[in-house]
Amino acid sequence: MKYIVLDAPGGAAAVLFPRSFMHRWVAALFAPMPVLSAGFVRTGTDGLECYGRSSGLGLAARPEADTALVADALAESDPAHIL
């Protein structure tokens, strides 16, 4: 899975999308919000991990910060968290 982190009005926000989409395509959908970082997400033995970089955007992952944002985004989408 790929991701970008946007500098959104409410704070940094992670957007997850399939590997078949290009980082720059997804970033363009959210213009004019700036993209802070971009990369890939994988699940390892220690849980989620953000890594790598987007060559199209010229941005790298921020492993610790981005992993926390992606984990929060996934937790929010968990049906158990919906009231």
C-alpha positions as a Python dict, from the first residue, in 0.01 Angstrom:
ca = {
    (1, 'M'): (0, 0, 0),
    (2, 'K'): (111, 359, -64),
    (3, 'Y'): (43, 674, 132),
    (4, 'I'): (87, 1049, 141),
    (5, 'V'): (65, 1281, 440),
    (6, 'L'): (-110, 1611, 377),
    (7, 'D'): (-79, 1936, 569),
    (8, 'A'): (-457, 1956, 608),
    (9, 'P'): (-653, 2235, 781),
    (10, 'G'): (-710, 2012, 1086),
    (11, 'G'): (-346, 1897, 1100),
    (12, 'A'): (-139, 1630, 929),
    (13, 'A'): (-357, 1363, 766),
    (14, 'A'): (-257, 1032, 610),
    (15, 'V'): (-418, 915, 285),
    (16, 'L'): (-377, 545, 195),
    (17, 'F'): (-417, 407, -155),
    (18, 'P'): (-323, 106, -372),
    (19, 'R'): (22, 56, -525),
    (20, 'S'): (-130, 85, -873),
    (21, 'F'): (-192, 460, -813),
    (22, 'M'): (95, 706, -846),
    (23, 'H'): (176, 930, -549),
    (24, 'R'): (155, 1241, -765),
    (25, 'W'): (-191, 1147, -897),
    (26, 'V'): (-332, 1118, -547),
    (27, 'A'): (-152, 1433, -429),
    (28, 'A'): (-311, 1625, -721),
    (29, 'L'): (-658, 1527, -596),
    (30, 'F'): (-592, 1718, -274),
    (31, 'A'): (-431, 2031, -423),
    (32, 'P'): (-364, 2293, -300),
    (33, 'M'): (-289, 2116, 31),
    (34, 'P'): (85, 2060, 62),
    (35, 'V'): (218, 1705, 82),
    (36, 'L'): (454, 1663, 378),
    (37, 'S'): (577, 1310, 309),
    (38, 'A'): (508, 1004, 96),
    (39, 'G'): (604, 641, 80),
    (40, 'F'): (484, 288, 138),
    (41, 'V'): (318, 100, 425),
    (42, 'R'): (378, -261, 518),
    (43, 'T'): (287, -485, 806),
    (44, 'G'): (584, -646, 973),
    (45, 'T'): (645, -848, 1285),
    (46, 'D'): (636, -526, 1488),
    (47, 'G'): (317, -395, 1328),
    (48, 'L'): (283, -121, 1067),
    (49, 'E'): (586, 42, 913),
    (50, 'C'): (609, 342, 680),
    (51, 'Y'): (918, 347, 462),
    (52, 'G'): (1064, 451, 129),
    (53, 'R'): (999, 756, -81),
    (54, 'S'): (801, 890, -373),
    (55, 'S'): (1024, 962, -669),
    (56, 'G'): (736, 1142, -843),
    (57, 'L'): (691, 1385, -554),
    (58, 'G'): (1055, 1393, -447),
    (59, 'L'): (951, 1323, -87),
    (60, 'A'): (1056, 1057, 161),
    (61, 'A'): (872, 878, 438),
    (62, 'R'): (910, 1001, 795),
    (63, 'P'): (905, 653, 948),
    (64, 'E'): (801, 725, 1308),
    (65, 'A'): (567, 1019, 1249),
    (66, 'D'): (402, 867, 941),
    (67, 'T'): (357, 525, 1100),
    (68, 'A'): (173, 688, 1391),
    (69, 'L'): (-52, 886, 1154),
    (70, 'V'): (-133, 580, 943),
    (71, 'A'): (-206, 370, 1253),
    (72, 'D'): (-442, 642, 1379),
    (73, 'A'): (-615, 664, 1041),
    (74, 'L'): (-669, 287, 1032),
    (75, 'A'): (-795, 283, 1391),
    (76, 'E'): (-1052, 551, 1302),
    (77, 'S'): (-1179, 338, 1014),
    (78, 'D'): (-1225, 33, 1236),
    (79, 'P'): (-1601, -35, 1263),
    (80, 'A'): (-1552, -105, 1635),
    (81, 'H'): (-1469, 266, 1677),
    (82, 'I'): (-1784, 392, 1506),
    (83, 'L'): (-2065, 495, 1740),
}
